[in-house]
Amino acid sequence: MTTNTADTSQEDEDVLICEYEKRPRGAPSFSDLHDAIAAVRRDKGGLRVTFDPAQRAAVEQLAVAERLCCPTIGFEVSPPPDLTLQITATPGKLATLEQMLTMELA
């Protein structure tokens, strides 16, 4: 039996692999900030997570921590006055993150 390596490679690229030990101790997580999430939406550039602007420092710390533990995913914080975290990744990773973050809002 042969395996299509292209299919396997794409599946591997869509799996979230987080190296939690690389996160700074005490850095906020998405769970910590779930009450500050105002909206989650997909666009052609990735996933946009809008937060309460009063939580800027915590969201910036979150982005730094996520870049360390999930280096295959991009995390960029918008400039003030709005507070949006733009997440870029493969479609499968974005779908998983979107599901995780919208479950937090329910």
C-alpha positions, -999 to +999 in steps of 0.1 A: +000+000+000+014+034-009+007+066+009+002+099-009+029+120+008+013+152-005-019+145+014+001+135+045+022+166+043-009+188+041-025+171+070+007+175+091+008+212+082-028+216+096-021+200+130-016+225+158+017+217+175+023+239+205+055+239+225+040+251+258+073+249+276+086+278+254+058+302+267+070+327+293+058+318+327+026+337+336+019+348+300-018+352+294-035+326+272-066+328+250-086+312+278-074+339+302-086+366+278-118+350+266-140+376+283-121+403+264-128+388+230-154+409+212-154+390+178-137+363+158-139+363+120-122+347+091-110+367+061-087+360+032-057+371+053-064+347+082-083+349+114-090+383+131-097+383+168-110+416+181-104+423+218-115+450+243-089+478+237-084+480+275-066+446+273-038+458+249-009+449+273-023+414+279-030+408+242+005+419+233+019+395+259-003+367+245+010+374+210+047+372+221+040+339+240+021+324+211+049+332+187+073+313+209+052+282+214+036+281+180+063+293+156+044+280+125+016+305+131+017+342+127+004+365+154+003+403+148-014+429+170-030+459+153-019+495+162-042+515+185-070+526+189-085+492+179-072+459+192-072+431+167-049+400+167-044+389+131-035+352+130-020+336+099-016+299+093-026+270+071-064+267+065-066+237+088-049+254+117-071+285+112-102+264+113-091+247+145-082+281+161-115+296+149-135+267+164-116+269+197-120+307+200-157+308+190-164+281+215-150+304+241-175+330+231-205+307+234 
